[in-house]
């Protein structure tokens, strides 16, 4: 085995596959020999021949297709929700975005796979079996592996290993096969410490690295495959990452054929209970197989599966897609509920009606109608009736009708009605919304309600009292003239009779009586006709006055309450659409050259296909 960068030589190691210019190059003799061999081969090669190394994709890359869309939507979702949703709920989404950006800047031609397992499961032995030579220390002393060990089959993985914080002294290159081992070109294999180690630092390293690698090979043994710590702490929370998960039952050499199948069946049952999708029967999911790292049984098959998985070069995107799925699942309560949300026209109209009642729009309209009718009767009524009404007003001089004066409690009642209207419309708008957005809607409504009663009072003054100066119809002068004529007839008939009594006018009782009766009867008839004619215009005038005040109150309430509430609802619809994009759908089958991973149980089904 060869160290890629050991102590004292890290200055010359490659960064992201590009040698440092102007720096001391690292050479232990092997690389020099390989460089000489490549140079010699190049001199004898035809110019058009392309080497395998040149066919690899460039370092770094960009996410495309659905993953790019989902990441963009998650970024927008976090931005739109930053002031609405608690920061703890957005922390995981932010971490996923950060990890996606960090992984995108690094090599896209490499696939980082970690080998994890419990103490004594034989993961280091399996690591060495996949490498072909002893790399990781094995032994009976526990824990044997105290720090992550990296094995890279190709150059350009320094940035990935720096991200995993793998020390330079623990970075290895396989001696056997070397660059000619094309099957595993691009693989970076990490041997992790025991996840159940008694040393806390070891467990912390496992948790940290598992959050950064592209795929995981879980190694279990016949004794600890059902360990609760493994299933509850790792497999169950990472059930959504089944497509980048391999579960290997090691040490089957300790079991018979029938016992190995029974243990493997029970392992699959436990994984199914954990929610881990299994790649069986043509379905995508985790690959489950059995091997013996000590005897080599099943190792070639596992190596072949890993090689195909690595050559796809889609593991980083699939891992990130699973991370986005997990983040979306955690954010679901903040964006999705079963109820129907929104503010319909019925709720808006009810809010307008309550504001109209609070400002007394209906009462103002009725008052305007009464004033119109009173003015018509006063203008078109008989003089004697007007004198009588004036006498009644003089008798009531100094007396104030309590209905005409607004007591102090009425203003408080109006304020309470406004507050009640705002509270009801806020409850209607927030019904069916997730808790953060329902709270945002209520806060927006409460902010608008702070100055709404005062604004409505000013609005009432601005609109003015519709009963102050009601307009007069064009026929009023004619009615007044007719009433004057009727009054003159009464006066003329009375003077005529007086003249007859004093002997100034020739006697004749019937004509003056007829004239006077005509005036006396005609006056009330004119007044009655005017009162009947004024009903329609007075009603329309009152309705117009009520409409103006109602519309003014509605406009004030809309500007202060409904528009801010609608803005919050629009923002929620936007984040709901972004969340739907984040959830999305994605292809989940691990395909390689038409072969679906996990459909073949190599080394695990020595007794045949298991029926479920």
VMD Tcl script that draws the C-alpha trace (Angstrom):
set ca {
  {0.00 0.00 0.00}
  {1.10 3.56 -0.71}
  {0.31 6.74 1.21}
  {-1.07 9.48 -1.00}
  {0.06 12.23 1.32}
  {1.88 11.43 4.53}
  {3.40 13.66 7.22}
  {5.88 16.16 5.84}
  {4.77 15.64 2.21}
  {1.25 17.20 2.11}
  {2.46 20.36 0.38}
  {2.90 18.43 -2.83}
  {-0.28 16.42 -2.90}
  {-2.88 17.17 -5.54}
  {-5.87 19.43 -4.84}
  {-9.01 18.39 -6.71}
  {-6.89 16.42 -9.14}
  {-4.72 19.39 -10.25}
  {-1.03 19.33 -9.23}
  {0.12 22.42 -7.43}
  {2.24 24.59 -9.67}
  {5.48 25.88 -8.26}
  {5.27 23.40 -5.38}
  {7.46 20.47 -4.49}
  {6.11 17.36 -6.18}
  {5.80 14.23 -4.10}
  {7.65 11.16 -5.33}
  {8.29 7.87 -3.54}
  {9.67 6.03 -6.56}
  {6.44 4.27 -7.48}
  {4.91 7.38 -8.95}
  {8.16 8.10 -10.75}
  {8.11 4.63 -12.29}
  {4.48 5.01 -13.31}
  {5.17 8.43 -14.83}
  {8.08 6.98 -16.79}
  {5.90 4.11 -17.98}
  {3.18 6.51 -19.09}
  {5.70 8.70 -20.90}
  {7.19 5.68 -22.65}
  {3.76 4.37 -23.57}
  {2.76 7.79 -24.84}
  {5.73 7.92 -27.20}
  {4.67 4.62 -28.74}
  {0.95 5.35 -28.84}
  {-0.86 6.70 -31.87}
  {-1.90 10.33 -31.49}
  {-5.61 9.57 -31.79}
  {-5.66 6.99 -28.95}
  {-7.37 8.28 -25.82}
  {-6.42 6.99 -22.39}
  {-9.00 5.94 -19.79}
  {-7.95 8.76 -17.51}
  {-8.80 11.34 -20.19}
  {-12.33 10.00 -20.57}
  {-13.29 10.85 -17.00}
  {-15.62 13.79 -16.45}
  {-14.11 17.06 -15.30}
  {-13.60 17.79 -11.63}
  {-16.56 19.41 -9.95}
  {-19.88 19.61 -11.70}
  {-23.38 21.00 -11.56}
  {-26.61 19.41 -10.52}
  {-29.09 19.16 -13.30}
  {-32.63 18.08 -13.88}
  {-35.01 17.54 -10.97}
  {-32.33 17.85 -8.29}
  {-31.32 21.32 -9.45}
  {-34.96 22.37 -9.49}
  {-35.55 20.97 -6.03}
  {-32.46 22.65 -4.58}
  {-33.47 25.99 -6.08}
  {-36.96 25.57 -4.66}
  {-35.55 24.67 -1.24}
  {-33.37 27.79 -1.36}
  {-36.39 29.93 -2.21}
  {-38.42 28.18 0.46}
  {-35.87 28.98 3.15}
  {-35.68 32.60 2.03}
  {-39.45 33.09 2.03}
  {-39.87 31.36 5.38}
  {-37.01 32.89 7.32}
  {-39.23 35.37 9.19}
  {-42.21 33.03 9.45}
  {-40.87 29.64 10.45}
  {-38.67 28.96 13.45}
  {-34.97 28.84 12.68}
  {-34.65 25.36 14.19}
  {-37.03 24.00 11.57}
  {-35.01 25.60 8.76}
  {-31.63 24.56 10.13}
  {-31.69 21.12 8.50}
  {-32.73 22.61 5.15}
  {-29.90 25.12 5.39}
  {-27.45 22.34 6.17}
  {-28.59 20.39 3.11}
  {-28.09 23.44 0.91}
  {-24.64 24.04 2.37}
  {-23.63 20.42 1.85}
  {-24.98 20.47 -1.70}
  {-22.92 23.55 -2.50}
  {-19.82 22.04 -0.88}
  {-20.20 18.72 -2.70}
  {-20.79 20.46 -6.03}
  {-17.44 22.25 -5.78}
  {-15.60 18.96 -5.36}
  {-14.88 16.08 -7.69}
  {-17.87 14.68 -9.54}
  {-15.84 11.74 -10.87}
  {-15.45 10.22 -7.40}
  {-17.95 8.32 -5.24}
  {-17.27 8.27 -1.52}
  {-18.53 5.13 0.22}
  {-18.15 4.57 3.94}
  {-17.97 1.16 5.58}
  {-19.69 1.31 8.96}
  {-20.50 -1.28 11.53}
  {-20.46 -2.34 15.13}
  {-17.56 -3.61 17.17}
  {-16.43 -7.02 15.97}
  {-18.60 -7.01 12.84}
  {-15.55 -7.42 10.60}
  {-15.88 -4.16 8.66}
  {-12.11 -3.58 8.61}
  {-11.61 -7.12 7.34}
  {-14.17 -6.44 4.60}
  {-12.41 -3.16 3.85}
  {-9.14 -5.02 3.33}
  {-10.91 -7.68 1.24}
  {-12.30 -5.05 -1.12}
  {-8.87 -3.40 -1.31}
  {-7.18 -6.71 -2.07}
  {-4.38 -6.06 0.44}
  {-4.26 -5.29 4.18}
  {-4.93 -1.58 4.66}
  {-6.93 -1.23 7.84}
  {-5.72 -2.78 11.06}
  {-7.71 -5.76 12.30}
  {-7.53 -7.59 15.57}
  {-9.26 -8.73 18.69}
  {-8.52 -5.56 20.62}
  {-11.58 -3.23 20.61}
  {-11.91 -0.74 19.18}
  {-9.41 -1.53 16.47}
  {-10.18 1.40 14.11}
  {-9.86 4.73 15.93}
  {-9.94 7.14 12.98}
  {-11.35 7.07 9.41}
  {-9.02 5.45 6.88}
  {-9.41 6.37 3.21}
  {-8.60 4.25 0.21}
  {-8.78 5.98 -3.18}
  {-8.54 4.14 -6.51}
  {-7.86 7.28 -8.56}
  {-6.34 10.72 -8.21}
  {-8.17 13.95 -7.51}
  {-9.90 12.99 -4.27}
  {-7.88 15.23 -1.97}
  {-10.64 17.82 -1.68}
  {-13.21 15.19 -0.74}
  {-10.90 13.75 1.91}
  {-10.18 17.21 3.27}
  {-13.91 17.70 3.62}
  {-14.14 14.43 5.55}
  {-11.16 15.53 7.69}
  {-9.24 12.34 6.94}
  {-5.61 12.93 7.96}
  {-2.99 12.68 5.25}
  {-1.26 9.80 7.03}
  {-4.46 7.74 6.76}
  {-4.98 8.20 3.02}
  {-4.07 5.15 0.99}
  {-3.84 4.02 -2.63}
  {-4.21 0.35 -3.59}
  {-0.93 -1.13 -4.71}
  {-2.44 -4.13 -6.44}
  {-4.07 -3.18 -9.70}
  {-3.16 0.47 -9.45}
  {-4.40 2.67 -12.26}
  {-5.21 -0.42 -14.31}
  {-7.98 -1.39 -11.90}
  {-10.59 0.34 -14.01}
  {-13.60 -1.27 -12.33}
  {-13.18 0.80 -9.18}
  {-11.83 3.98 -10.79}
  {-13.42 6.89 -8.93}
  {-14.11 4.97 -5.70}
  {-13.08 6.45 -2.37}
  {-13.63 3.87 0.37}
  {-13.70 5.01 4.01}
  {-13.24 2.63 6.94}
  {-15.05 4.20 9.91}
  {-14.58 3.57 13.63}
  {-17.17 1.43 15.41}
  {-20.52 3.20 15.75}
  {-21.01 1.56 19.17}
  {-17.51 2.31 20.39}
  {-17.04 3.01 24.08}
  {-15.03 6.09 23.06}
  {-17.38 9.04 22.48}
  {-15.01 10.67 19.98}
  {-15.26 7.60 17.75}
  {-19.05 7.75 17.65}
  {-18.90 11.47 16.90}
  {-16.58 10.79 13.96}
  {-18.99 8.17 12.61}
  {-21.95 10.56 12.83}
  {-20.01 13.37 11.16}
  {-18.69 11.29 8.26}
  {-22.02 9.57 7.62}
  {-23.55 12.97 6.99}
  {-20.98 13.72 4.26}
  {-20.35 10.52 2.30}
  {-22.22 9.55 -0.86}
  {-23.14 5.99 0.19}
  {-22.80 3.62 3.13}
  {-22.02 -0.08 3.44}
  {-23.40 -1.28 6.77}
  {-21.61 -4.39 7.97}
  {-23.51 -6.55 10.45}
  {-22.72 -9.92 11.95}
  {-24.98 -12.82 12.96}
  {-24.80 -11.74 16.61}
  {-25.50 -7.99 16.38}
  {-27.57 -7.61 13.23}
  {-30.66 -6.87 15.38}
  {-28.87 -4.43 17.70}
  {-31.32 -1.68 18.72}
  {-28.56 0.96 18.63}
  {-27.94 0.26 14.93}
  {-31.60 0.24 13.91}
  {-32.90 3.09 16.07}
  {-29.96 5.46 15.72}
  {-28.94 4.91 12.11}
  {-31.02 2.65 9.88}
  {-34.45 3.96 10.85}
  {-33.58 7.70 10.63}
  {-31.77 7.07 7.33}
  {-34.52 4.91 5.83}
  {-35.01 7.46 3.04}
  {-31.40 6.89 1.93}
  {-32.03 3.27 0.97}
  {-30.80 3.77 -2.61}
  {-27.32 4.67 -1.39}
  {-27.24 2.00 1.30}
  {-25.72 -1.47 1.25}
  {-26.40 -3.85 4.16}
  {-23.90 -6.71 4.27}
  {-24.30 -9.68 6.59}
  {-20.69 -10.67 7.30}
  {-19.19 -13.80 8.89}
  {-21.59 -16.25 7.22}
  {-18.75 -18.76 7.39}
  {-19.76 -19.18 11.05}
  {-23.24 -20.31 9.97}
  {-24.59 -23.13 7.95}
  {-26.42 -22.62 4.69}
  {-29.88 -22.85 6.22}
  {-28.97 -20.75 9.25}
  {-27.45 -18.05 7.04}
  {-30.66 -17.82 5.03}
  {-32.75 -17.58 8.18}
  {-30.59 -14.81 9.59}
  {-30.67 -12.96 6.28}
  {-34.47 -13.26 6.15}
  {-34.76 -11.89 9.67}
  {-32.42 -9.03 8.75}
  {-34.64 -8.13 5.83}
  {-37.67 -8.23 8.11}
  {-36.03 -5.80 10.53}
  {-35.06 -3.48 7.70}
  {-38.62 -3.55 6.43}
  {-39.86 -2.59 9.90}
  {-37.35 0.27 9.93}
  {-38.89 1.57 6.72}
  {-35.84 0.77 4.61}
  {-36.92 -0.06 1.07}
  {-35.22 -3.22 -0.15}
  {-34.01 -3.54 -3.70}
  {-35.90 -6.71 -4.50}
  {-38.36 -7.92 -7.11}
  {-37.37 -5.20 -9.58}
  {-37.86 -2.37 -7.07}
  {-35.26 0.23 -6.08}
  {-33.89 0.25 -2.57}
  {-31.09 -0.94 -0.34}
  {-28.88 -3.80 -1.47}
  {-28.83 -6.65 1.06}
  {-26.42 -9.55 0.71}
  {-24.25 -11.89 2.75}
  {-20.50 -12.33 2.58}
  {-17.60 -13.74 4.46}
  {-14.74 -11.28 4.44}
  {-12.49 -13.85 6.05}
  {-12.98 -16.61 3.46}
  {-13.82 -14.31 0.54}
  {-17.25 -15.79 -0.09}
  {-19.54 -13.18 -1.66}
  {-16.78 -10.51 -1.77}
  {-16.38 -10.61 -5.59}
  {-20.11 -10.11 -5.99}
  {-20.08 -7.18 -3.56}
  {-17.09 -5.74 -5.37}
  {-18.93 -6.02 -8.69}
  {-22.02 -4.28 -7.26}
  {-19.91 -1.50 -5.81}
  {-18.02 -1.11 -9.10}
  {-21.24 -0.71 -11.07}
  {-22.59 1.68 -8.48}
  {-19.44 3.80 -8.71}
  {-19.37 3.85 -12.50}
  {-22.86 5.35 -12.56}
  {-21.43 8.46 -10.87}
  {-24.91 9.39 -9.62}
  {-24.43 8.56 -5.94}
  {-23.75 12.19 -4.86}
  {-26.95 13.39 -6.50}
  {-28.96 10.52 -5.07}
  {-27.58 11.14 -1.61}
  {-28.47 14.83 -1.88}
  {-31.92 13.97 -3.22}
  {-32.48 11.77 -0.17}
  {-31.25 14.58 2.08}
  {-33.73 16.94 0.42}
  {-36.47 14.36 1.00}
  {-35.55 14.17 4.69}
  {-35.46 17.96 5.04}
  {-38.83 18.25 3.29}
  {-40.33 15.66 5.63}
  {-39.14 17.65 8.66}
  {-40.57 20.85 7.19}
  {-43.93 19.34 6.27}
  {-45.77 20.47 9.45}
  {-44.74 24.06 8.66}
  {-46.25 24.05 5.16}
  {-48.89 21.36 4.80}
  {-52.16 20.77 6.63}
  {-55.23 18.78 5.80}
  {-57.61 21.74 6.02}
  {-58.53 24.21 3.31}
  {-56.97 27.62 3.77}
  {-57.72 31.05 2.37}
  {-60.12 33.96 2.65}
  {-63.21 33.62 0.47}
  {-65.68 36.28 -0.62}
  {-68.14 35.30 2.07}
  {-65.62 36.10 4.81}
  {-64.68 39.38 3.12}
  {-68.33 40.44 2.84}
  {-68.97 39.50 6.46}
  {-65.98 41.62 7.53}
  {-67.30 44.57 5.51}
  {-70.75 44.15 7.08}
  {-69.28 44.20 10.59}
  {-67.28 47.34 9.83}
  {-70.39 48.97 8.37}
  {-72.27 48.21 11.57}
  {-69.39 49.57 13.63}
  {-69.43 52.93 11.79}
  {-73.25 53.02 11.75}
  {-73.66 52.97 7.99}
  {-77.20 51.64 8.17}
  {-78.20 54.11 10.86}
  {-76.69 56.95 8.82}
  {-78.67 55.86 5.78}
  {-81.89 55.70 7.75}
  {-81.19 59.12 9.24}
  {-80.57 60.56 5.77}
  {-83.86 59.09 4.58}
  {-85.74 60.60 7.51}
  {-84.15 63.99 6.97}
  {-85.11 63.93 3.31}
  {-88.71 63.08 4.11}
  {-88.84 65.60 6.92}
  {-87.50 68.30 4.66}
  {-90.07 67.45 1.99}
  {-92.94 67.59 4.47}
  {-91.62 70.78 5.99}
  {-91.29 72.48 2.61}
  {-94.51 71.18 1.14}
  {-96.70 71.12 4.23}
  {-99.43 73.64 5.13}
  {-98.38 76.77 7.03}
  {-100.67 75.92 9.92}
  {-99.02 72.53 10.34}
  {-95.59 74.10 10.26}
  {-96.64 76.62 12.88}
  {-97.91 73.79 15.05}
  {-94.64 71.87 14.73}
  {-92.66 74.97 15.51}
  {-94.76 75.44 18.62}
  {-94.01 71.85 19.63}
  {-90.29 72.44 19.18}
  {-90.48 75.59 21.27}
  {-92.24 73.64 24.01}
  {-89.49 71.09 23.91}
  {-86.79 73.81 24.02}
  {-84.01 72.80 26.40}
  {-85.03 69.15 26.28}
  {-82.53 66.84 24.58}
  {-83.53 63.49 23.21}
  {-81.07 60.91 24.63}
  {-81.21 59.03 21.33}
  {-79.55 61.97 19.61}
  {-76.53 61.99 21.91}
  {-73.96 59.22 21.75}
  {-73.03 58.12 25.25}
  {-69.45 57.28 26.13}
  {-70.24 53.56 26.08}
  {-71.26 53.70 22.41}
  {-67.76 54.64 21.28}
  {-66.32 51.74 23.25}
  {-68.92 49.45 21.74}
  {-67.90 50.56 18.24}
  {-64.25 49.86 19.05}
  {-65.15 46.45 20.38}
  {-67.14 45.73 17.22}
  {-64.13 46.65 15.09}
  {-61.84 44.45 17.16}
  {-64.33 41.60 16.95}
  {-64.60 41.98 13.18}
  {-60.81 41.85 12.82}
  {-60.55 38.85 15.12}
  {-63.21 36.93 13.21}
  {-61.70 37.62 9.79}
  {-58.23 36.66 11.10}
  {-59.60 33.37 12.40}
  {-61.32 32.74 9.07}
  {-58.15 33.48 7.11}
  {-55.89 31.41 9.36}
  {-58.17 28.38 9.50}
  {-56.49 25.44 7.84}
  {-53.03 27.06 7.78}
  {-49.98 25.52 9.45}
  {-49.17 27.03 12.82}
  {-46.39 29.45 11.70}
  {-48.45 30.90 8.86}
  {-51.64 31.06 10.92}
  {-49.70 33.06 13.50}
  {-48.33 35.35 10.78}
  {-51.86 35.99 9.45}
  {-53.15 36.85 12.93}
  {-50.22 39.17 13.57}
  {-50.81 40.96 10.26}
  {-54.48 41.43 11.12}
  {-53.63 42.64 14.63}
  {-51.17 45.22 13.29}
  {-53.83 46.58 10.96}
  {-56.42 46.71 13.73}
  {-54.28 48.91 15.97}
  {-55.37 52.17 14.33}
  {-58.48 51.00 12.54}
  {-61.11 52.47 14.94}
  {-59.48 55.89 14.81}
  {-59.19 55.65 11.03}
  {-62.88 54.83 10.76}
  {-63.76 57.82 12.94}
  {-61.72 60.12 10.71}
  {-63.32 58.53 7.70}
  {-66.79 59.28 9.02}
  {-65.85 62.92 9.42}
  {-64.29 63.04 5.96}
  {-67.32 61.51 4.26}
  {-69.53 63.96 6.15}
  {-73.06 63.72 7.47}
  {-75.33 62.80 4.55}
  {-78.30 64.19 6.51}
  {-76.82 67.66 6.88}
  {-77.88 69.12 3.53}
  {-80.07 66.75 1.57}
  {-80.61 67.77 -2.04}
  {-84.04 68.95 -3.14}
  {-85.80 67.54 -6.20}
  {-86.85 69.79 -9.05}
  {-90.55 69.49 -8.26}
  {-90.23 70.94 -4.78}
  {-90.75 74.60 -5.92}
  {-93.93 73.62 -7.77}
  {-95.23 71.84 -4.67}
  {-94.38 74.86 -2.50}
  {-96.13 77.15 -4.99}
  {-99.20 74.92 -4.96}
  {-99.20 75.03 -1.16}
  {-98.95 78.84 -1.27}
  {-101.90 78.95 -3.67}
  {-103.92 76.75 -1.33}
  {-103.08 79.05 1.57}
  {-104.00 82.14 -0.44}
  {-107.33 80.55 -1.34}
  {-108.02 80.00 2.33}
  {-107.13 83.59 3.16}
  {-109.07 84.94 0.20}
  {-112.18 82.96 1.10}
  {-111.96 84.08 4.69}
  {-111.61 87.76 3.69}
  {-114.51 87.37 1.31}
  {-116.73 86.14 4.12}
  {-115.59 88.93 6.40}
  {-116.34 91.44 3.70}
  {-119.86 90.05 3.38}
  {-120.35 90.28 7.10}
  {-119.32 93.93 7.27}
  {-121.30 94.70 4.15}
  {-118.40 95.64 1.95}
  {-118.95 92.72 -0.41}
  {-122.37 91.73 -1.77}
  {-123.77 88.75 0.17}
  {-123.27 85.28 -1.25}
  {-122.19 82.56 1.16}
  {-121.51 79.71 -1.23}
  {-118.67 81.14 -3.37}
  {-116.36 82.22 -0.51}
  {-117.07 79.02 1.37}
  {-116.18 76.95 -1.65}
  {-112.99 78.93 -2.19}
  {-111.97 78.60 1.47}
  {-112.84 74.87 1.62}
  {-110.90 74.30 -1.55}
  {-107.85 75.89 0.03}
  {-108.33 74.04 3.30}
  {-108.72 70.65 1.58}
  {-106.14 71.31 -1.12}
  {-103.33 72.05 1.34}
  {-103.36 68.63 3.03}
  {-103.86 66.97 -0.34}
  {-100.72 68.65 -1.68}
  {-98.82 67.67 1.44}
  {-100.04 64.08 1.20}
  {-99.08 63.89 -2.49}
  {-95.62 65.28 -1.73}
  {-95.15 62.81 1.11}
  {-96.04 59.93 -1.21}
  {-93.80 61.23 -3.98}
  {-90.81 61.66 -1.69}
  {-90.70 58.08 -0.40}
  {-88.81 56.64 -3.36}
  {-86.17 59.39 -3.66}
  {-85.75 59.49 0.12}
  {-85.14 55.75 0.24}
  {-82.64 55.94 -2.60}
  {-80.90 58.85 -0.95}
  {-80.60 56.92 2.31}
  {-79.33 53.85 0.49}
  {-76.75 55.95 -1.35}
  {-75.60 57.49 1.91}
  {-75.29 54.02 3.48}
  {-73.42 52.71 0.43}
  {-70.89 55.55 0.49}
  {-70.15 55.08 4.17}
  {-70.05 51.30 3.78}
  {-67.63 51.50 0.84}
  {-65.43 53.97 2.67}
  {-65.29 51.70 5.73}
  {-64.66 48.66 3.50}
  {-61.81 50.44 1.72}
  {-60.25 51.39 5.05}
  {-60.61 47.85 6.39}
  {-59.27 46.39 3.16}
  {-56.20 48.60 3.18}
  {-55.41 48.04 6.85}
  {-56.47 44.43 7.44}
  {-57.52 42.47 4.36}
  {-54.59 43.45 2.14}
  {-51.91 42.53 4.74}
  {-53.76 39.28 5.44}
  {-54.02 38.58 1.69}
  {-50.28 39.29 1.34}
  {-49.52 36.67 3.98}
  {-51.81 34.20 2.23}
  {-50.09 34.89 -1.09}
  {-46.71 34.34 0.57}
  {-48.00 31.06 1.99}
  {-49.22 29.96 -1.44}
  {-45.80 30.77 -2.84}
  {-43.99 28.73 -0.20}
  {-46.53 25.95 -0.61}
  {-45.72 25.82 -4.32}
  {-42.01 25.86 -3.55}
  {-42.49 23.10 -1.00}
  {-44.38 21.03 -3.56}
  {-41.42 21.47 -5.90}
  {-39.02 20.46 -3.13}
  {-41.00 17.30 -2.43}
  {-41.29 16.60 -6.16}
  {-40.73 13.21 -7.70}
  {-37.41 11.75 -8.68}
  {-36.17 8.59 -10.38}
  {-35.04 6.27 -7.65}
  {-33.93 3.07 -9.34}
  {-30.22 2.36 -9.32}
  {-29.59 1.42 -12.90}
  {-26.35 0.52 -14.55}
  {-26.29 -0.67 -18.13}
  {-29.87 -1.88 -17.90}
  {-29.20 -3.86 -14.68}
  {-31.13 -2.81 -11.59}
  {-29.08 -3.00 -8.41}
  {-30.47 -5.06 -5.61}
  {-32.46 -7.40 -7.80}
  {-29.77 -10.07 -7.68}
  {-28.96 -11.52 -4.29}
  {-25.40 -12.56 -4.84}
  {-23.78 -14.61 -2.12}
  {-26.86 -14.18 0.01}
  {-29.22 -16.70 -1.51}
  {-27.22 -19.83 -1.65}
  {-30.40 -21.78 -0.99}
  {-32.35 -20.04 -3.71}
  {-34.73 -17.12 -3.92}
  {-36.51 -16.40 -0.69}
  {-40.29 -16.24 -0.84}
  {-41.90 -13.40 1.09}
}
mol new
graphics top color blue
foreach p $ca { graphics top sphere $p radius 0.5 }
foreach p [lrange $ca 0 end-1] q [lrange $ca 1 end] { graphics top cylinder $p $q radius 0.2 }
display resetview
